[in-house]
């Protein structure tokens, strides 16, 4: 790949509350080669960033690229070929919003990852857990009370977010199968959920032995467990078992937040999804029993966000949107910005998101050796986080792995 140079880049990565002085950025073979006040070398491709601010490619730590319908039970029954094409469209829209890396929390498989890496589709870098693990009647068991289908039907469905497992041996086998199939971490539904039909929010589901088995299998494979978690009790059980990544955490209490920090765990709030579900969930196909659950977690999620920030917890950016709500992926920036400083919000989608994904130094930063992912922004997002919204309208340049995905300068 030919060398590229970005001139006069005022870098914003969330590490401080101000942009850097103008820098020159040298890109070679898909990575950042040098970042300096001024470089004397020249390249065939040079782009002047004057008048813009330059951010690392954004990172969303909680997406579902296969969730093309907010009714996840219906989504799981969509024909695989059709679902795959729909997912391509969702992912292209994500990268055009400036998200160059996303972490899928249930559903996407290695085939989608390979298609992206082979550049068959325009999409962010994709980190997957394979199918999330749920117990019978838990989150991602979307059969409802009267659906007679066997859980085995959903095993071959791309649109199924998870798989049903019961008992320690079943959990171990599922973890090993998902890792063998390409998962780089394990996702466990360790609490009830909004979008599933038969589990109240406070539903604990898995036994401690099952949770511990998942953690052991993940550690044996040199990776970690992420947990779908809302309630304080469920979060403490997950910490007892050794979970690393805590998704949502809307009903967490301050003492548990302190414990999260002490344990070195990460939290990914996803408040934009509840704001949209409350307003438009029914219109986008969310079943009535799920709409009723949203109020339980909506307001509490903002309180949790504030506590997590005050206690210094590692927080990643997460959207967790479904179906027709996915265009609001960037709305989490503005939502968080109402409650915490803008540079901390940006850091949650850059430097801290990279730490959450255990890819520190590879993504989320404009530094030597990292993947050459970056975006230009018209104006300073430290002053106005809405510049990161509007479907990338304020992003004239988007680059992933040193290749220009968008250049409208």
LINTAPE-V407241 format. One line per field, one symbol per residue. phi: phi as a letter, one per 30 degrees, with the letter a starting at -180 (. if undefined). psi: psi as a letter, one per 20 degrees, with the letter a starting at -180 (. if undefined). burial: 1 if it has 9 or more other ideal C-beta (glycine too) atoms within 8 Angstrom, else 0. A space follows every 10 residues. Layout:
phi=???
psi=???
burial=???
This chain:
phi=.ddbbcchdc dbbidbcbdd debcbcbbhi bdcabbdacc dbbdcbbcce ibccceedbc dbbbdcddbd ddddedcdee dddddddedd ddddddcjdc bbcdckkdcd ddedddddid bdadeccbci ddcbdeicdi ccdidbdded ddeddccedd dbbcbbjddd deddedddde dkdcaccbdc adbddcdbbd edddiddddd dddddddddd cibbccbdbc ddddddddde djdcccciie cdcdddedde dddidcbbdb dddddddddb eddcjddedd edddddcddd ddddeddddd ciddbcdbch dbhddddced ddddedddbb edddddddcb dddddedhbe icbibcbejd edcabcbdjc ddcadddcci hidccdbbbb hicddbacd
psi=pqqqppqloo pojihrkqqr rpqppppplj rphqorhpqi rrrhoppojp irqpqqpqpo inrniimiph nhghhijqpg gggghghggg hghghijjoi pqopkogqrh hgghhghjkh qorrpppqjc pqpqrpjapj njiahjoiqq hhhihjphip haqpqpqghg ggggghgggh iipirpppnj rrrgiqhjoq gjpheqrhhg ghgggghghh jlarpppopg qgghghgghh ikqgpopekh kqrghhghhg ghikrqpnql hhhhghhhgj gghjjpqhhh hhighhifhh hggggggggh ikqopqpqgk qqciihijhi hhggghiihq qhhhgghije ghhhggjlkp ihrjqnqpiq pmprqqpnao ihhniiijbk kjhjnhpppp kipohpnj.
burial=0011111111 1111000001 0111111101 1111100000 0010011010 0111111111 1111111111 1111110101 0011011101 1111111111 1111111111 0110110000 1011111111 1111100111 1100000000 1001001111 1111100101 1111110110 1110111111 1111111010 1111110101 1111101110 0011111111 1101111110 1111111111 1100011111 1000111111 1111111101 1001111001 1011001101 1101111110 1011111111 1111110111 1111111011 0111111111 1111111010 0011110001 1111111111 1100101110 1101111111 110011000
